[in-house]
Amino acid sequence: MGNILQSTSTLSVLPEAQGEAASLLYQNKKWILNSHPEGKFNAARDATLVEETIDISTVADDKVLIEVEALSVDAFIRTMLDKTDNKVHGSSSIGKSIPALGYGKVIKGNNKFKKGTTVTGLLGANNYAILDSTGLIPVIRPPRMKPTASLGMVGVSGIAAYVGIFVSPSKCPQKGETVVVSAAAGAVGCIAAQMAKRCGARVIGIAGGEKKQRFLLEELKLDGAVDYKRECTDLTIGEQLDELCPDGIDFFFDNVGGEALDEVLQRITLHSRTVICGAVSHYDSGNINNKSQMQGPAHYVRVAEMSSSITGFNMIHYSKHFLSAILYLTWNYYRGTIVCPERVEPKIESFANCLEMLFAGGHCGRLIVDLTTDSAKKIKHKTL
């Protein structure tokens, strides 16, 4: 029996295997859930990297086999790791692959996706994924756009920002209004903040630490920055907002919830709009799936007092706006008027630590794991 290991992009066949019936085997590495996190996600405790062999001949005709090229590290992943099922995102069972959005190339197709098609969807934290066609869509890449932009700027992050700024609220930010964006150094937040600036608004970003303050002020050119970690100031979040928003807050794009939401609600103006995109402050604790442990906004009555509104959105309910969002984002991508920086870590081995990093706030923009440099192997195996 002849066999040889090669990179996933090339395959050499030993002479004795040529001309004989053969089946391709793929050495897959994947992160599985080892235990439901108790509190913060701990990569060493809660996740395990395992290896398996996938025989392409055993992949059912209605399934596709995808070679994953890149994965996005998103906050929603944490909501799927608890014992309690998340009603929106679903959940991951012990021993199953940790969920992750990504894109990759179909290496065995079905009646919907041909071999060679690049698709995106919930592929999981693995080198290879066997999936049905549900939830997969083809990736359309405009010329001169880097592939990873489909996970950030013109992907989920950009579309979420677009819906939250232009579609969900009764009125988008107006010229001269004061807009506050929480988690403004993150993938969604930084795009939303730049959209608000393009509307002519005065934009204040909330983020933690000196590095992110510089990013908001020097790179995104926001009008002010609140440091919730208080590395750059002794002032509380509320005191910083009072300094930066003396006339109140007209529009709030919230990715965090918790204290930031409470402080903003105390300072909203007449007919203000608050948009709830996420609640990251409740994700890593696991409280998002244990509502009895979640602390709601103490100052929600201000919404009534100021004849204001709070709206939320789930992207899957706004699919009819995706095309307009992608066109808007693509136009600004090419002009350089909206940017989403990327931190790219190599190889599947880095994924679990990247998920920890996400909640520690150790990066700006989109966090991506690049699998194109991975060491996954493909074997040519002669069948008998």
C-alpha positions in Angstrom: 0.0 0.0 0.0 1.5 3.4 -1.0 0.7 6.6 0.8 2.4 9.9 1.4 1.6 13.0 3.5 1.6 16.4 1.8 0.3 19.9 2.3 -3.4 20.4 1.7 -2.7 22.4 -1.5 -0.7 19.6 -3.2 -0.7 15.9 -3.4 2.0 13.4 -4.5 1.2 9.8 -5.2 3.7 7.0 -4.8 4.3 5.0 -8.0 2.7 1.9 -6.6 -0.6 3.7 -5.9 -0.9 5.3 -9.4 -3.7 3.8 -11.6 -5.4 2.1 -8.7 -8.7 2.9 -7.0 -8.0 5.3 -4.2 -9.7 7.3 -1.5 -8.6 10.7 -0.2 -8.1 10.9 3.6 -7.8 14.3 5.4 -6.2 14.7 8.7 -8.5 17.1 10.6 -7.7 19.1 13.7 -10.7 20.5 15.6 -11.5 22.2 18.9 -14.1 20.4 20.9 -16.0 21.5 24.0 -14.4 19.8 26.9 -16.6 21.3 29.6 -19.3 23.9 29.9 -17.5 27.1 31.2 -18.1 28.0 34.8 -17.8 31.8 34.5 -15.2 33.0 32.1 -14.1 30.7 29.2 -10.8 29.1 30.0 -9.1 27.5 27.0 -7.0 25.0 28.9 -10.0 23.8 31.0 -13.0 24.1 28.6 -11.6 23.1 25.2 -9.5 20.3 23.7 -7.8 20.1 20.3 -8.3 16.7 18.8 -7.3 15.0 15.6 -9.3 12.8 13.3 -9.2 11.3 9.8 -11.9 12.1 7.3 -12.4 9.7 4.4 -13.8 11.7 1.5 -15.5 8.5 0.2 -17.7 8.3 3.3 -19.1 11.9 2.9 -22.8 11.5 2.0 -23.9 12.8 -1.3 -26.2 15.5 0.2 -23.3 16.8 2.3 -20.3 19.0 1.4 -16.7 18.7 2.6 -15.1 22.1 3.2 -11.5 22.9 3.6 -11.7 25.9 6.0 -9.5 28.8 5.2 -10.2 31.4 7.9 -12.3 31.6 11.1 -13.8 34.7 12.8 -13.5 34.8 16.6 -16.9 36.3 17.7 -18.4 37.1 21.1 -21.6 35.1 20.3 -19.6 31.9 20.4 -19.4 32.2 24.2 -23.2 32.2 24.3 -23.3 28.8 22.7 -21.0 27.1 25.2 -23.2 27.0 28.4 -25.3 24.1 29.6 -28.4 26.2 29.1 -29.4 26.3 25.4 -29.2 29.8 23.9 -32.6 30.4 22.2 -31.1 32.5 19.4 -27.7 31.0 18.6 -28.2 27.4 19.8 -25.7 25.5 21.8 -22.7 23.2 21.6 -22.6 19.8 23.3 -19.7 18.3 25.2 -17.4 16.6 22.7 -18.7 18.5 19.7 -16.8 21.1 17.7 -16.8 24.6 19.0 -18.9 26.8 16.7 -17.3 29.5 14.6 -18.1 31.5 11.5 -15.6 31.1 8.6 -15.1 30.6 5.0 -13.5 27.8 3.0 -13.4 25.9 -0.3 -15.7 23.0 -1.1 -13.5 19.9 -1.9 -16.4 17.5 -2.2 -19.7 19.1 -3.5 -23.3 18.2 -3.7 -26.2 19.3 -5.8 -26.1 22.9 -4.5 -22.4 23.7 -4.1 -19.9 22.4 -6.7 -16.3 21.5 -5.9 -14.2 24.6 -5.8 -16.9 26.9 -4.6 -15.9 29.2 -1.7 -18.7 29.3 0.9 -19.2 30.9 4.3 -21.2 30.0 7.3 -21.0 28.4 10.7 -18.1 26.0 9.8 -16.8 25.3 13.3 -13.3 25.5 14.8 -11.7 22.9 12.6 -9.6 22.5 9.5 -12.3 20.6 7.6 -16.1 20.6 8.0 -18.8 18.2 6.8 -22.1 20.0 6.5 -25.3 20.1 4.6 -26.1 23.2 2.6 -28.3 24.8 5.2 -26.8 28.1 6.4 -24.1 28.1 3.8 -23.8 30.9 1.2 -21.3 31.4 -1.6 -18.7 34.1 -1.0 -18.6 36.8 -3.7 -15.4 38.7 -3.6 -15.1 42.0 -5.4 -11.7 42.6 -7.1 -8.9 43.9 -4.9 -10.6 43.1 -1.7 -8.7 40.9 0.7 -10.6 37.6 1.4 -10.8 38.2 5.2 -13.0 41.3 4.6 -15.9 38.9 4.1 -15.7 38.1 7.9 -15.4 41.7 8.9 -15.9 44.8 6.9 -18.3 43.4 4.3 -19.4 40.4 6.4 -21.3 40.0 9.7 -19.6 42.9 11.5 -20.3 45.5 8.8 -23.8 44.3 8.1 -24.7 44.4 11.9 -23.3 47.9 12.1 -25.3 49.0 9.1 -28.6 47.6 10.4 -28.0 49.1 13.8 -27.2 52.6 12.5 -29.6 52.9 9.5 -32.4 50.3 9.7 -33.3 49.3 13.3 -33.7 52.8 14.9 -36.6 55.2 14.0 -34.0 57.7 12.7 -30.3 57.3 11.9 -27.7 59.6 13.5 -28.2 63.2 12.3 -25.7 66.0 11.7 -24.7 67.7 14.9 -26.1 65.0 17.2 -24.0 63.3 19.9 -23.6 59.5 19.3 -22.1 57.1 21.8 -20.9 53.6 20.8 -19.9 51.0 23.3 -17.2 48.4 22.5 -16.1 51.0 19.9 -12.7 49.4 19.3 -14.4 46.0 18.4 -15.3 44.8 14.9 -18.9 46.0 14.9 -18.4 49.0 17.1 -15.6 50.6 15.1 -17.6 50.3 11.9 -20.7 51.7 13.5 -18.8 54.6 15.0 -17.4 55.5 11.5 -20.8 55.3 10.0 -22.1 57.7 12.5 -19.3 60.1 11.8 -20.2 59.9 8.1 -23.7 61.0 9.0 -22.2 64.2 10.4 -22.6 63.3 14.1 -20.3 63.9 16.9 -19.1 60.5 18.0 -17.8 59.3 21.4 -16.5 55.7 21.7 -16.3 53.6 24.9 -13.4 51.1 25.1 -10.9 49.9 27.7 -7.3 50.9 28.0 -4.8 53.3 26.6 -4.2 51.4 23.4 -7.8 51.5 22.5 -8.2 55.1 23.4 -5.4 56.0 20.9 -7.1 53.8 18.3 -10.4 55.6 18.7 -8.9 59.1 18.7 -6.0 58.8 16.3 -7.0 56.2 13.8 -10.8 56.4 13.7 -10.7 60.2 14.4 -13.6 60.0 16.9 -14.5 63.2 18.9 -13.9 61.6 22.2 -13.2 58.3 24.1 -14.3 56.9 27.4 -12.0 54.5 29.1 -14.1 52.1 31.1 -11.0 50.4 32.5 -9.8 53.8 33.8 -6.2 53.3 32.8 -6.1 56.8 31.3 -8.2 58.6 33.9 -9.5 58.5 37.5 -13.0 59.5 36.4 -15.9 57.0 36.3 -17.7 56.1 33.1 -20.5 58.5 34.1 -18.1 61.4 34.9 -16.3 60.9 31.6 -19.6 61.0 29.7 -20.5 64.2 31.6 -17.3 65.8 30.3 -17.6 64.6 26.7 -21.4 64.8 26.3 -22.4 68.0 28.3 -25.6 68.4 26.3 -26.7 64.8 26.6 -26.7 61.7 24.3 -28.9 61.6 21.2 -28.0 58.1 19.9 -26.5 55.1 21.6 -25.2 52.0 19.8 -24.8 49.4 22.5 -22.7 46.3 22.2 -22.1 45.8 25.9 -25.1 46.4 28.2 -24.5 46.5 32.0 -23.0 49.6 33.5 -22.4 51.4 30.2 -26.1 51.1 29.2 -27.2 52.4 32.7 -24.8 55.4 32.5 -25.9 56.4 29.0 -29.7 56.1 29.8 -29.2 58.7 32.6 -27.9 61.1 30.0 -30.3 60.6 27.0 -31.9 63.6 25.4 -35.5 64.1 24.2 -36.4 61.7 21.4 -33.1 59.9 21.7 -32.6 56.4 20.1 -30.8 53.5 21.8 -30.0 50.5 19.7 -29.2 47.2 21.3 -26.7 45.2 19.2 -25.3 42.9 21.9 -24.6 42.5 25.6 -20.9 41.4 25.8 -20.7 42.2 29.5 -23.1 39.3 30.1 -21.6 36.8 27.7 -18.4 35.6 29.3 -20.0 35.3 32.7 -22.6 32.9 31.3 -25.3 35.1 32.6 -26.7 35.7 29.1 -28.2 32.2 29.4 -29.1 32.5 33.1 -31.5 35.5 33.1 -32.0 35.3 36.9 -28.3 36.4 37.2 -28.6 39.3 34.7 -28.9 42.8 36.0 -31.2 44.9 33.8 -30.9 48.6 33.3 -31.9 50.5 36.5 -32.7 53.7 34.6 -34.9 52.4 31.8 -37.7 54.7 33.0 -35.7 57.6 31.5 -36.7 56.2 28.1 -40.4 57.1 28.9 -39.5 60.4 30.6 -37.6 61.6 27.5 -40.0 60.2 25.0 -37.2 58.1 23.6 -36.9 54.6 22.2 -34.9 51.4 22.6 -34.8 49.0 19.7 -32.9 45.8 19.2 -32.2 43.7 16.2 -31.3 40.2 15.1 -29.6 40.2 11.8 -31.5 37.2 10.5 -34.7 39.3 10.5 -33.1 41.9 8.3 -31.9 39.8 5.3 -33.7 42.1 2.8 -31.3 44.8 3.7 -28.1 42.8 3.3 -27.5 43.8 -0.3 -27.8 47.5 0.4 -25.5 47.0 3.4 -22.9 45.2 1.3 -23.0 47.8 -1.4 -22.6 50.6 1.1 -19.7 48.9 2.9 -18.0 47.9 -0.4 -18.1 51.5 -1.6 -16.6 52.8 1.6 -14.0 50.0 1.6 -12.7 51.0 -1.7 -12.7 54.7 -0.8 -11.0 54.0 2.5 -13.6 56.0 4.3 -14.6 53.2 6.7 -12.0 50.7 7.9 -12.0 47.6 10.1 -8.5 46.6 11.2 -7.8 42.9 11.6 -5.6 40.9 13.9 -4.8 37.6 12.3 -3.4 34.7 14.2 -2.1 31.6 12.4 -3.2 28.0 12.6 -6.1 26.2 14.2 -4.0 25.7 17.4 -4.5 29.4 18.2 -8.3 29.5 18.1 -9.1 28.7 21.8 -6.6 31.3 23.0 -8.0 33.8 20.6 -11.4 33.3 22.1 -10.0 34.1 25.5 -8.2 37.1 24.1 -11.5 38.4 22.6 -13.0 38.9 26.1 -9.8 40.2 27.6 -9.9 43.0 25.1 -6.4 42.4 23.7 -7.1 43.6 20.1 -8.8 46.2 18.0 -11.2 45.4 15.1 -11.8 41.9 13.8 -9.9 38.9 15.3 -9.3 36.2 12.7 -7.6 32.8 12.7 -5.9 32.0 9.3 -5.8 28.3 8.5 -4.2 28.6 5.1 -0.8 28.2 6.7 -1.9 25.2 8.8 -0.2 21.9 8.9 -3.2 19.7 8.2 -2.3 16.8 6.0 -3.9 15.0 3.1 -3.2 11.3 2.5 -3.6 9.3 -0.7 -4.7 5.9 0.4 -5.1 2.9 -1.9 -8.4 1.1 -1.3 -8.5 -2.7 -1.7 
